[in-house]
Amino acid sequence: KNQVEQSPQSLIILEGKNCTLQCNYTVSPFSNLRWYKQDTGRGPVSLTIMTFSENTKSNGRYTATLDADTKQSSLHITASQLSDSASYICVVRGRGTDKLIFGTGTRLQVFP
Amino acid sequence: DGGITQSPKYLFRKEGQNVTLSCEQNLNHDAMYWYRQDPGQGLRLIYYSQIVNDFQKGDIAEGYSVSREKKESFPLTVTSAQKNPTAFYLCASSINPNSGEQFFGPGTRLTVL
């Protein structure tokens, strides 16, 4: 069964600190993996997309990594800000399908 | 402004009533989607439409209905047959069904009283 699992479920950090969120998937064959940020009560917004051949991609203070062999991805947030408080959702698309598999998300809270 | 809009933001209904959630996009996207989001669960696909006048059931279509009479609009009706309708509903669109990025609307929170 195609699944996407994220950890931790929730995370609290202090402003200015770094953190790393994890995503493991079993979707096969794999097409791409996307990280979304979802503010409370809002729709998700795409942060970055990773394809099979990509290992690392950055978007400002966000850096995503992908290991297609172990089917793992991570999202690293550098120098966190209060506005980073949100849920981060990992989404995987299988090759040859138009359906997306969503993880349950990691809820990040950044405190001053 | 280009984008995808949903209305209303909050919706309350009594048990046994049907209610329709609006979703409009001016991105000229062919594909549109409806998801349901519940605490502790990933987004689940209710219905999707790849082109006008065509739509397909997703993973949890029971108790819901949709129409796609215009490219810009994809309304979702939550019927009284939906046993647990209280949830956050998200509409999304993509330029075509095989394009990875789906752009999401701001969502509608439906509460059944």
Contacts between the chains, C-beta under 8 A, distances in Angstrom:
chain1	res1	chain2	res2	distance
A	4	B	42	6.9
A	31	B	100	7.2
A	32	B	100	5.1
A	34	B	100	6.3
A	34	B	101	6.9
A	36	B	104	8.0
A	41	B	88	7.9
A	41	B	106	8.0
A	41	B	107	6.9
A	41	B	109	7.3
A	42	B	106	5.5
A	42	B	107	6.6
A	43	B	4	7.9
A	43	B	6	8.0
A	43	B	90	5.5
A	43	B	92	7.6
A	43	B	104	3.3
A	43	B	105	5.2
A	43	B	106	5.2
A	43	B	107	5.3
A	44	B	90	7.6
A	44	B	104	5.1
A	45	B	104	7.3
A	46	B	101	5.6
A	46	B	103	7.9
A	49	B	100	6.1
A	49	B	101	6.9
A	89	B	42	7.4
A	89	B	43	7.6
A	93	B	100	5.4
A	98	B	31	7.5
A	98	B	48	7.8
A	98	B	50	7.5
A	98	B	97	4.0
A	98	B	98	5.8
A	99	B	45	6.8
A	100	B	45	7.8
A	100	B	102	7.0
A	101	B	42	7.6
A	102	B	42	3.5
A	102	B	43	4.3
A	102	B	44	7.8
A	103	B	42	5.6
A	104	B	40	6.2
A	104	B	41	6.0
A	104	B	42	4.9
A	105	B	42	7.2
